[in-house]
Amino acid sequence: MKEIFIVSFDWACDDNKGLDIYAFTTYQAAYKKFDSLIKDECNPDMSWVGDMVFDENGCVQSGYDVSTNDCDGRKERKENLYWNVDDLGNYCRYSYIFLEKKELLGD
């Protein structure tokens, strides 16, 4: 059975929102995009996340929640991954990045 790997980036800030979807034939390529999106989000010049969520030591500031399952060898086992950021004081501001394996139906 064939499979593809989908990376999705669902985001919103005060003045805009979007959903970006990327499809890959290998987990390695999908993980590279997943990781790249996270790095971009952590860049204060590119995203509100990098500008507001993390302090100068990389710690999550009060009022924000960051959750991920990108640990414990999940990448090596090619498991579904997520990296989510929520602004606890503004439900309209979030950043959700997913990597999911999907099986293709048919021949």
N, CA, C and O atoms as a GROMACS GRO file, in nm:
protein
  428
    1MET      N    1   0.084  -0.117   0.000
    1MET     CA    2   0.000   0.000   0.000
    1MET      C    3   0.089   0.124   0.000
    1MET      O    4   0.186   0.133   0.076
    2LYS      N    5   0.056   0.219  -0.085
    2LYS     CA    6   0.133   0.342  -0.093
    2LYS      C    7   0.090   0.438   0.016
    2LYS      O    8  -0.023   0.434   0.066
    3GLU      N    9   0.184   0.525   0.052
    3GLU     CA   10   0.155   0.625   0.154
    3GLU      C   11   0.216   0.758   0.115
    3GLU      O   12   0.314   0.765   0.041
    4ILE      N   13   0.156   0.864   0.166
    4ILE     CA   14   0.212   0.998   0.151
    4ILE      C   15   0.219   1.060   0.289
    4ILE      O   16   0.157   1.012   0.385
    5PHE      N   17   0.293   1.167   0.297
    5PHE     CA   18   0.311   1.236   0.425
    5PHE      C   19   0.268   1.380   0.406
    5PHE      O   20   0.317   1.450   0.318
    6ILE      N   21   0.176   1.423   0.490
    6ILE     CA   22   0.117   1.555   0.481
    6ILE      C   23   0.167   1.641   0.598
    6ILE      O   24   0.161   1.600   0.714
    7VAL      N   25   0.217   1.758   0.564
    7VAL     CA   26   0.251   1.858   0.665
    7VAL      C   27   0.150   1.970   0.650
    7VAL      O   28   0.133   2.025   0.541
    8SER      N   29   0.082   2.003   0.759
    8SER     CA   30  -0.014   2.113   0.754
    8SER      C   31   0.023   2.218   0.859
    8SER      O   32   0.073   2.187   0.967
    9PHE      N   33  -0.003   2.341   0.823
    9PHE     CA   34   0.027   2.456   0.907
    9PHE      C   35  -0.098   2.542   0.914
    9PHE      O   36  -0.131   2.616   0.822
   10ASP      N   37  -0.168   2.530   1.026
   10ASP     CA   38  -0.292   2.603   1.052
   10ASP      C   39  -0.256   2.715   1.148
   10ASP      O   40  -0.209   2.689   1.259
   11TRP      N   41  -0.279   2.840   1.107
   11TRP     CA   42  -0.233   2.951   1.188
   11TRP      C   43  -0.332   3.067   1.186
   11TRP      O   44  -0.413   3.082   1.094
   12ALA      N   45  -0.322   3.149   1.290
   12ALA     CA   46  -0.402   3.271   1.296
   12ALA      C   47  -0.330   3.372   1.384
   12ALA      O   48  -0.265   3.337   1.483
   13CYS      N   49  -0.342   3.497   1.345
   13CYS     CA   50  -0.293   3.608   1.426
   13CYS      C   51  -0.402   3.714   1.427
   13CYS      O   52  -0.512   3.691   1.378
   14ASP      N   53  -0.372   3.829   1.483
   14ASP     CA   54  -0.476   3.930   1.500
   14ASP      C   55  -0.540   3.977   1.370
   14ASP      O   56  -0.658   4.012   1.369
   15ASP      N   57  -0.465   3.980   1.261
   15ASP     CA   58  -0.518   4.037   1.138
   15ASP      C   59  -0.524   3.942   1.018
   15ASP      O   60  -0.553   3.985   0.906
   16ASN      N   61  -0.495   3.812   1.041
   16ASN     CA   62  -0.494   3.720   0.928
   16ASN      C   63  -0.500   3.576   0.979
   16ASN      O   64  -0.480   3.551   1.098
   17LYS      N   65  -0.528   3.483   0.890
   17LYS     CA   66  -0.525   3.340   0.924
   17LYS      C   67  -0.506   3.262   0.796
   17LYS      O   68  -0.526   3.314   0.686
   18GLY      N   69  -0.466   3.135   0.810
   18GLY     CA   70  -0.447   3.054   0.691
   18GLY      C   71  -0.426   2.907   0.722
   18GLY      O   72  -0.407   2.868   0.838
   19LEU      N   73  -0.428   2.828   0.618
   19LEU     CA   74  -0.401   2.686   0.627
   19LEU      C   75  -0.314   2.650   0.507
   19LEU      O   76  -0.358   2.659   0.393
   20ASP      N   77  -0.191   2.609   0.535
   20ASP     CA   78  -0.098   2.568   0.430
   20ASP      C   79  -0.082   2.417   0.439
   20ASP      O   80  -0.064   2.363   0.548
   21ILE      N   81  -0.088   2.349   0.325
   21ILE     CA   82  -0.078   2.203   0.321
   21ILE      C   83   0.030   2.164   0.220
   21ILE      O   84   0.032   2.212   0.108
   22TYR      N   85   0.118   2.074   0.264
   22TYR     CA   86   0.229   2.027   0.181
   22TYR      C   87   0.226   1.874   0.179
   22TYR      O   88   0.208   1.812   0.284
   23ALA      N   89   0.244   1.813   0.062
   23ALA     CA   90   0.245   1.667   0.050
   23ALA      C   91   0.384   1.620   0.006
   23ALA      O   92   0.448   1.683  -0.078
   24PHE      N   93   0.429   1.508   0.065
   24PHE     CA   94   0.561   1.454   0.037
   24PHE      C   95   0.552   1.302   0.018
   24PHE      O   96   0.463   1.237   0.073
   25THR      N   97   0.644   1.249  -0.058
   25THR     CA   98   0.647   1.105  -0.080
   25THR      C   99   0.734   1.033   0.022
   25THR      O  100   0.727   0.910   0.034
   26THR      N  101   0.817   1.108   0.096
   26THR     CA  102   0.901   1.045   0.199
   26THR      C  103   0.882   1.114   0.332
   26THR      O  104   0.855   1.234   0.339
   27TYR      N  105   0.897   1.038   0.437
   27TYR     CA  106   0.887   1.093   0.572
   27TYR      C  107   0.999   1.193   0.596
   27TYR      O  108   0.978   1.296   0.661
   28GLN      N  109   1.118   1.163   0.545
   28GLN     CA  110   1.233   1.251   0.566
   28GLN      C  111   1.207   1.391   0.509
   28GLN      O  112   1.236   1.490   0.575
   29ALA      N  113   1.153   1.398   0.390
   29ALA     CA  114   1.122   1.528   0.328
   29ALA      C  115   1.013   1.600   0.406
   29ALA      O  116   1.020   1.722   0.426
   30ALA      N  117   0.913   1.526   0.451
   30ALA     CA  118   0.805   1.586   0.530
   30ALA      C  119   0.858   1.638   0.662
   30ALA      O  120   0.821   1.748   0.705
   31TYR      N  121   0.945   1.561   0.728
   31TYR     CA  122   1.000   1.606   0.855
   31TYR      C  123   1.086   1.731   0.836
   31TYR      O  124   1.086   1.820   0.922
   32LYS      N  125   1.158   1.738   0.727
   32LYS     CA  126   1.240   1.856   0.699
   32LYS      C  127   1.151   1.981   0.690
   32LYS      O  128   1.187   2.086   0.744
   33LYS      N  129   1.036   1.970   0.624
   33LYS     CA  130   0.942   2.082   0.614
   33LYS      C  131   0.880   2.112   0.750
   33LYS      O  132   0.870   2.229   0.788
   34PHE      N  133   0.838   2.009   0.822
   34PHE     CA  134   0.782   2.024   0.957
   34PHE      C  135   0.880   2.103   1.045
   34PHE      O  136   0.841   2.200   1.110
   35ASP      N  137   1.004   2.063   1.046
   35ASP     CA  138   1.108   2.128   1.126
   35ASP      C  139   1.133   2.271   1.079
   35ASP      O  140   1.152   2.362   1.161
   36SER      N  141   1.133   2.292   0.949
   36SER     CA  142   1.154   2.425   0.893
   36SER      C  143   1.042   2.521   0.933
   36SER      O  144   1.068   2.637   0.966
   37LEU      N  145   0.919   2.474   0.930
   37LEU     CA  146   0.806   2.558   0.971
   37LEU      C  147   0.818   2.597   1.119
   37LEU      O  148   0.790   2.711   1.155
   38ILE      N  149   0.859   2.504   1.203
   38ILE     CA  150   0.877   2.534   1.346
   38ILE      C  151   0.986   2.639   1.364
   38ILE      O  152   0.969   2.734   1.440
   39LYS      N  153   1.096   2.623   1.295
   39LYS     CA  154   1.206   2.721   1.305
   39LYS      C  155   1.159   2.859   1.260
   39LYS      O  156   1.193   2.959   1.323
   40ASP      N  157   1.082   2.865   1.152
   40ASP     CA  158   1.029   2.993   1.106
   40ASP      C  159   0.936   3.055   1.209
   40ASP      O  160   0.940   3.176   1.232
   41GLU      N  161   0.852   2.974   1.271
   41GLU     CA  162   0.761   3.025   1.373
   41GLU      C  163   0.836   3.079   1.495
   41GLU      O  164   0.789   3.173   1.560
   42CYS      N  165   0.949   3.021   1.526
   42CYS     CA  166   1.029   3.065   1.641
   42CYS      C  167   1.113   3.188   1.611
   42CYS      O  168   1.176   3.244   1.701
   43ASN      N  169   1.116   3.231   1.486
   43ASN     CA  170   1.193   3.348   1.444
   43ASN      C  171   1.110   3.474   1.470
   43ASN      O  172   1.004   3.491   1.409
   44PRO      N  173   1.155   3.563   1.559
   44PRO     CA  174   1.076   3.682   1.589
   44PRO      C  175   1.055   3.777   1.471
   44PRO      O  176   0.964   3.859   1.473
   45ASP      N  177   1.139   3.766   1.369
   45ASP     CA  178   1.121   3.850   1.250
   45ASP      C  179   1.017   3.794   1.154
   45ASP      O  180   0.977   3.862   1.060
   46MET      N  181   0.973   3.670   1.177
   46MET     CA  182   0.879   3.606   1.085
   46MET      C  183   0.742   3.578   1.145
   46MET      O  184   0.644   3.564   1.072
   47SER      N  185   0.733   3.570   1.279
   47SER     CA  186   0.609   3.526   1.340
   47SER      C  187   0.586   3.588   1.477
   47SER      O  188   0.681   3.619   1.549
   48TRP      N  189   0.460   3.605   1.512
   48TRP     CA  190   0.425   3.650   1.646
   48TRP      C  191   0.472   3.550   1.750
   48TRP      O  192   0.500   3.588   1.864
   49VAL      N  193   0.481   3.422   1.714
   49VAL     CA  194   0.524   3.318   1.809
   49VAL      C  195   0.665   3.349   1.859
   49VAL      O  196   0.688   3.356   1.979
   50GLY      N  197   0.758   3.367   1.768
   50GLY     CA  198   0.895   3.398   1.806
   50GLY      C  199   0.908   3.531   1.876
   50GLY      O  200   0.996   3.550   1.960
   51ASP      N  201   0.820   3.624   1.841
   51ASP     CA  202   0.825   3.757   1.899
   51ASP      C  203   0.767   3.762   2.040
   51ASP      O  204   0.815   3.839   2.123
   52MET      N  205   0.664   3.682   2.069
   52MET     CA  206   0.590   3.697   2.194
   52MET      C  207   0.594   3.576   2.287
   52MET      O  208   0.588   3.593   2.409
   53VAL      N  209   0.605   3.457   2.233
   53VAL     CA  210   0.586   3.337   2.314
   53VAL      C  211   0.710   3.298   2.394
   53VAL      O  212   0.700   3.255   2.509
   54PHE      N  213   0.827   3.314   2.334
   54PHE     CA  214   0.950   3.269   2.399
   54PHE      C  215   1.031   3.386   2.452
   54PHE      O  216   1.040   3.491   2.388
   55ASP      N  217   1.091   3.367   2.570
   55ASP     CA  218   1.180   3.470   2.624
   55ASP      C  219   1.319   3.455   2.564
   55ASP      O  220   1.339   3.369   2.477
   56GLU      N  221   1.414   3.535   2.608
   56GLU     CA  222   1.549   3.534   2.551
   56GLU      C  223   1.622   3.402   2.575
   56GLU      O  224   1.721   3.374   2.506
   57ASN      N  225   1.577   3.321   2.670
   57ASN     CA  226   1.637   3.190   2.698
   57ASN      C  227   1.563   3.076   2.628
   57ASN      O  228   1.600   2.960   2.644
   58GLY      N  229   1.460   3.109   2.551
   58GLY     CA  230   1.383   3.007   2.481
   58GLY      C  231   1.273   2.943   2.564
   58GLY      O  232   1.213   2.844   2.522
   59CYS      N  233   1.247   2.998   2.682
   59CYS     CA  234   1.141   2.944   2.768
   59CYS      C  235   1.006   3.007   2.731
   59CYS      O  236   1.000   3.122   2.688
   60VAL      N  237   0.900   2.929   2.748
   60VAL     CA  238   0.766   2.976   2.716
   60VAL      C  239   0.721   3.076   2.823
   60VAL      O  240   0.728   3.049   2.942
   61GLN      N  241   0.675   3.191   2.777
   61GLN     CA  242   0.630   3.296   2.867
   61GLN      C  243   0.489   3.266   2.918
   61GLN      O  244   0.414   3.189   2.857
   62SER      N  245   0.455   3.326   3.029
   62SER     CA  246   0.322   3.312   3.088
   62SER      C  247   0.216   3.361   2.989
   62SER      O  248   0.235   3.462   2.920
   63GLY      N  249   0.106   3.289   2.983
   63GLY     CA  250  -0.004   3.326   2.895
   63GLY      C  251  -0.004   3.252   2.763
   63GLY      O  252  -0.091   3.274   2.679
   64TYR      N  253   0.093   3.163   2.745
   64TYR     CA  254   0.102   3.086   2.620
   64TYR      C  255   0.120   2.939   2.653
   64TYR      O  256   0.172   2.903   2.759
   65ASP      N  257   0.075   2.855   2.563
   65ASP     CA  258   0.092   2.711   2.578
   65ASP      C  259   0.158   2.657   2.452
   65ASP      O  260   0.112   2.682   2.341
   66VAL      N  261   0.266   2.581   2.471
   66VAL     CA  262   0.334   2.515   2.360
   66VAL      C  263   0.334   2.366   2.390
   66VAL      O  264   0.377   2.324   2.498
   67SER      N  265   0.286   2.286   2.296
   67SER     CA  266   0.285   2.141   2.315
   67SER      C  267   0.336   2.073   2.189
   67SER      O  268   0.314   2.120   2.077
   68THR      N  269   0.405   1.961   2.209
   68THR     CA  270   0.458   1.884   2.097
   68THR      C  271   0.472   1.739   2.137
   68THR      O  272   0.481   1.707   2.256
   69ASN      N  273   0.475   1.652   2.039
   69ASN     CA  274   0.508   1.512   2.065
   69ASN      C  275   0.632   1.473   1.985
   69ASN      O  276   0.658   1.354   1.965
   70ASP      N  277   0.708   1.572   1.940
   70ASP     CA  278   0.830   1.547   1.861
   70ASP      C  279   0.945   1.515   1.958
   70ASP      O  280   1.038   1.594   1.974
   71CYS      N  281   0.935   1.399   2.020
   71CYS     CA  282   1.035   1.357   2.119
   71CYS      C  283   1.032   1.204   2.129
   71CYS      O  284   0.951   1.138   2.064
   72ASP      N  285   1.118   1.151   2.209
   72ASP     CA  286   1.118   1.007   2.239
   72ASP      C  287   1.127   0.916   2.117
   72ASP      O  288   1.068   0.808   2.115
   73GLY      N  289   1.201   0.959   2.015
   73GLY     CA  290   1.223   0.873   1.899
   73GLY      C  291   1.106   0.860   1.804
   73GLY      O  292   1.108   0.774   1.716
   74ARG      N  293   1.005   0.943   1.818
   74ARG     CA  294   0.889   0.935   1.728
   74ARG      C  295   0.929   0.960   1.583
   74ARG      O  296   0.874   0.899   1.491
   75LYS      N  297   1.025   1.050   1.562
   75LYS     CA  298   1.072   1.078   1.426
   75LYS      C  299   1.132   0.952   1.365
   75LYS      O  300   1.104   0.920   1.249
   76GLU      N  301   1.214   0.882   1.441
   76GLU     CA  302   1.278   0.761   1.389
   76GLU      C  303   1.177   0.652   1.358
   76GLU      O  304   1.201   0.569   1.270
   77ARG      N  305   1.065   0.650   1.429
   77ARG     CA  306   0.960   0.551   1.404
   77ARG      C  307   0.858   0.599   1.300
   77ARG      O  308   0.761   0.530   1.270
   78LYS      N  309   0.883   0.718   1.247
   78LYS     CA  310   0.798   0.777   1.143
   78LYS      C  311   0.652   0.789   1.189
   78LYS      O  312   0.559   0.754   1.117
   79GLU      N  313   0.635   0.838   1.310
   79GLU     CA  314   0.501   0.857   1.365
   79GLU      C  315   0.447   0.995   1.331
   79GLU      O  316   0.522   1.085   1.294
   80ASN      N  317   0.316   1.011   1.345
   80ASN     CA  318   0.253   1.141   1.329
   80ASN      C  319   0.306   1.235   1.438
   80ASN      O  320   0.324   1.195   1.552
   81LEU      N  321   0.329   1.360   1.399
   81LEU     CA  322   0.385   1.458   1.492
   81LEU      C  323   0.301   1.585   1.493
   81LEU      O  324   0.230   1.615   1.397
   82TYR      N  325   0.310   1.659   1.604
   82TYR     CA  326   0.247   1.791   1.610
   82TYR      C  327   0.333   1.886   1.691
   82TYR      O  328   0.414   1.844   1.774
   83TRP      N  329   0.315   2.014   1.665
   83TRP     CA  330   0.377   2.123   1.740
   83TRP      C  331   0.273   2.234   1.743
   83TRP      O  332   0.243   2.294   1.639
   84ASN      N  333   0.218   2.262   1.860
   84ASN     CA  334   0.107   2.356   1.872
   84ASN      C  335   0.139   2.468   1.969
   84ASN      O  336   0.198   2.446   2.074
   85VAL      N  337   0.100   2.589   1.932
   85VAL     CA  338   0.115   2.706   2.018
   85VAL      C  339  -0.021   2.775   2.029
   85VAL      O  340  -0.087   2.800   1.928
   86ASP      N  341  -0.061   2.805   2.152
   86ASP     CA  342  -0.185   2.878   2.176
   86ASP      C  343  -0.157   3.000   2.261
   86ASP      O  344  -0.079   2.995   2.356
   87ASP      N  345  -0.221   3.112   2.225
   87ASP     CA  346  -0.222   3.231   2.308
   87ASP      C  347  -0.342   3.215   2.401
   87ASP      O  348  -0.456   3.222   2.356
   88LEU      N  349  -0.317   3.194   2.529
   88LEU     CA  350  -0.424   3.165   2.623
   88LEU      C  351  -0.515   3.285   2.649
   88LEU      O  352  -0.625   3.269   2.701
   89GLY      N  353  -0.469   3.404   2.614
   89GLY     CA  354  -0.550   3.524   2.633
   89GLY      C  355  -0.620   3.572   2.508
   89GLY      O  356  -0.697   3.668   2.512
   90ASN      N  357  -0.594   3.506   2.395
   90ASN     CA  358  -0.652   3.547   2.268
   90ASN      C  359  -0.674   3.421   2.184
   90ASN      O  360  -0.583   3.374   2.115
   91TYR      N  361  -0.794   3.366   2.189
   91TYR     CA  362  -0.822   3.240   2.120
   91TYR      C  363  -0.810   3.253   1.968
   91TYR      O  364  -0.809   3.152   1.898
   92CYS      N  365  -0.801   3.375   1.916
   92CYS     CA  366  -0.786   3.395   1.772
   92CYS      C  367  -0.640   3.392   1.728
   92CYS      O  368  -0.611   3.415   1.611
   93ARG      N  369  -0.546   3.364   1.820
   93ARG     CA  370  -0.405   3.361   1.785
   93ARG      C  371  -0.349   3.223   1.821
   93ARG      O  372  -0.343   3.185   1.938
   94TYR      N  373  -0.308   3.149   1.717
   94TYR     CA  374  -0.255   3.014   1.738
   94TYR      C  375  -0.167   2.976   1.620
   94TYR      O  376  -0.168   3.040   1.515
   95SER      N  377  -0.090   2.869   1.641
   95SER     CA  378  -0.004   2.814   1.537
   95SER      C  379   0.002   2.663   1.558
   95SER      O  380   0.055   2.616   1.659
   96TYR      N  381  -0.052   2.587   1.463
   96TYR     CA  382  -0.056   2.440   1.472
   96TYR      C  383   0.014   2.381   1.351
   96TYR      O  384  -0.022   2.409   1.237
   97ILE      N  385   0.114   2.298   1.377
   97ILE     CA  386   0.188   2.232   1.270
   97ILE      C  387   0.179   2.082   1.291
   97ILE      O  388   0.210   2.032   1.399
   98PHE      N  389   0.138   2.009   1.187
   98PHE     CA  390   0.120   1.865   1.195
   98PHE      C  391   0.197   1.794   1.084
   98PHE      O  392   0.212   1.848   0.974
   99LEU      N  393   0.245   1.676   1.113
   99LEU     CA  394   0.301   1.585   1.012
   99LEU      C  395   0.223   1.454   1.028
   99LEU      O  396   0.227   1.392   1.134
  100GLU      N  397   0.154   1.413   0.922
  100GLU     CA  398   0.070   1.294   0.929
  100GLU      C  399   0.095   1.202   0.811
  100GLU      O  400   0.112   1.247   0.698
  101LYS      N  401   0.097   1.073   0.838
  101LYS     CA  402   0.108   0.971   0.734
  101LYS      C  403  -0.034   0.933   0.689
  101LYS      O  404  -0.122   0.908   0.771
  102LYS      N  405  -0.053   0.930   0.557
  102LYS     CA  406  -0.182   0.894   0.500
  102LYS      C  407  -0.160   0.780   0.400
  102LYS      O  408  -0.066   0.783   0.320
  103GLU      N  409  -0.247   0.680   0.405
  103GLU     CA  410  -0.241   0.570   0.310
  103GLU      C  411  -0.326   0.604   0.188
  103GLU      O  412  -0.438   0.654   0.201
  104LEU      N  413  -0.272   0.575   0.072
  104LEU     CA  414  -0.345   0.599  -0.053
  104LEU      C  415  -0.425   0.475  -0.089
  104LEU      O  416  -0.376   0.363  -0.079
  105LEU      N  417  -0.545   0.495  -0.132
  105LEU     CA  418  -0.631   0.384  -0.173
  105LEU      C  419  -0.615   0.359  -0.321
  105LEU      O  420  -0.578   0.449  -0.397
  106GLY      N  421  -0.643   0.239  -0.363
  106GLY     CA  422  -0.637   0.205  -0.505
  106GLY      C  423  -0.505   0.138  -0.541
  106GLY      O  424  -0.421   0.110  -0.456
  107ASP      N  425  -0.490   0.114  -0.670
  107ASP     CA  426  -0.371   0.044  -0.720
  107ASP      C  427  -0.246   0.129  -0.718
  107ASP      O  428  -0.139   0.083  -0.757
   0.00000   0.00000   0.00000
